[in-house]
């Protein structure tokens, strides 16, 4: 039983107990002075943020060009910047290219628009529209990204980062091997990734190389390669693992912990990455690895020109990569064959949980990929390339990427070769894998299950106010430090917009699996919202919401003045977050890029995802305003502006597990006056669209020193015990029997 002192809620049952005045120190800002000022702050801040978000970082006012037109006419592109010395341009016969001529009327090179040649999707799920110039020596003369929809670059990382990245291609031969990140290979040019936008850098590198090589081959400055044709040697009996090893079926790529800057040891025996890879089209290989049924299923879905690429791995790391990407990219591994690159997409991927070959070792992970568009030639040697970030010696991995490769050629016993002529170039890029952040995901699962377990045992949790306060505070601290700053797993309205995009353009589960912590977070959010309402997430698990509430507690400890809107203004102001939600959804339906920019009304990116000093000062100012207000005002952003909270609030309308109430709660003021959110309706019930599940009202509900009906019942019981009055005893018994009718 709680020992929290009674605060005078018995006024609603005057015949049963003595009335006491309600006493609680609350400093409310005077409406005549403070409220007009607060309204001005709100309007100025909101208008400023929306203006900057809409105008910031737009790469092209007119959108992406539909075709390549050089010159000075409206809609024409400045092609001369891609071919220094060119004074005029004319179309190259039978192609989408433009030929540049110098003042002596001699051709000095060609210019191509990437979307006329390839369709390589980047982080946003849209291509990076790039202008590429190649001179008559087959050397890149200039590269410029003229339009993109990458949200992290639109409102996060400055455009100069992308400009510096593409500047590395000038003077590089189109036939050179160019990789993002460090590489130990000979004759390889390494370009540092764009910090915080690795997937964008990979997509851009693939775009530039594919366009440059296709252009150079089409105009004749780069010889087309000759393919080696042939066919697989098919045998009906599946091979054992030992037989496959003996025939040289697998290529091997090994990367030690030492090469990645880590100390060897542990259960992985110094293996950072140990990979086996091959092509498994032949039945004696495919049936051995996958089993008859899975092999048949894969072959039924394999189209002409496609092959089954198998990668099996052990070690302390994962070859599948990580990161939430719209469209997803497997950025840690790729195949290279001559000048062609093959990077896998999530639609190419199938998990291989168990290798079924007799005598096969245990693998940590496995995958089979469909090689799309005829880009892989099984008769020729090919390289498996692994890109990993080095350990920084401080407990994490740096942004310094290194590439490692191994070459493999299928044995003659598996593939019979004959020369043929074929030209294909690689272009597609997609995917990020799930398991690299698996440990974090499982930790998050444990944390979410713990919080759900607490709510399943609310009677224990709410038995004492001190217990509730300590546990609630501890959960919020973990949410801020671990979910927010360490895992960077702050859910956002942008993910709901992505879900909306999936509903309109086709839902793909692999897209959401590509970032495990966000995926797990949203499963947890969906469960707790549908069962208890938005309060479990918004009040306990949201990193930014928890941060602002902890700041408010700090303000109480510092004895700062407390700000609060008058009830009439509060009731109107809380509808603002629904207007923000409607505005974001409408803008996203009109333009996904505009919706992504407007979502910057959320301060989450500045708080947890992007270093403040790399952002526009207005974003930092908006963030500082909310942080400072939170010291004196209880969760101002959550209550009045958060579009994610608005969306979850709407979903909370039908939550089945509502806080318990009694008939007497309609007139009682004990819980109502102590609710910071003002979530009580006039009839005493709780509006789950407003409630943040602090559970203090449920502590009062069970406390017979606070809840008026329980105070009255306790008084009768004591009186009955004191004088053994049979009438009083029978009255107490009847009250006990009717307790269910109070709820």
Secondary structure, 3 states (H helix, E strand, C coil): CCCCCCCCHHHHHCCCCCCCCCCCCCCCCCHHHHHHHHHHHHHHHHHHHHHHHHHCCCCCCCCCCCCCCECCCCCCECHHHCCCCCCEEEECCCCCCEEEECCCCCEEEEEEEHHHCCCCECCCCCECEEEEEEECCCEEEEEEEEECCCHHHHHCCCHHHHHHHHHHHCCCECCCEEEECEECCCCEEEECCCCCCHHHHHHHHHHHHHHHHHHHHHHCCCCCCCCEEEEECCCCCCCCHHHHHHHCCCEEEEEECHHHCCCCCCCCCCEEEEEEEEECCCHHHHHHHHCHHHHHHHHHCCCCCCCEEEEEEECCCCCCCCCCCCCCCCCCEEEEECCEEECCCHHHEEECCCCCCCCCCCCCEEEEEECHHHCCCCCCCEEEEEEEEEECCCCCEEEEEEEEEEEECCCCCCEEEEECCCCCCCCCCCCCCCHHHHHHHHHHHHHHHHHHHHHHCHHHHCCCHHHHHHHHHHHHHHHHHHHHHHCCCCCCHHHHHHHHHHHHHCCCHHHHHCCHHHHHHHHHHHHHHHHHCCHHHHHHHCHHHHHHHHHHHHHHHCCCCCECCCHHHHHHHCCHHHHHHHHHHHHHHHCHHHHHHHHHHCCHHHHHHCCHHHCCHHHHHHHHHHHHHHHHECCHHHHHCCHHHHHHHHHHHHCCCCCCCCHHHHCCCHHHHHCCCCCECCCCCECCCCCCCCCHHHHHHHCCCCCHHHHHHHHHHHHHHHHCCHHHHHHHHHHHHCHHHHC
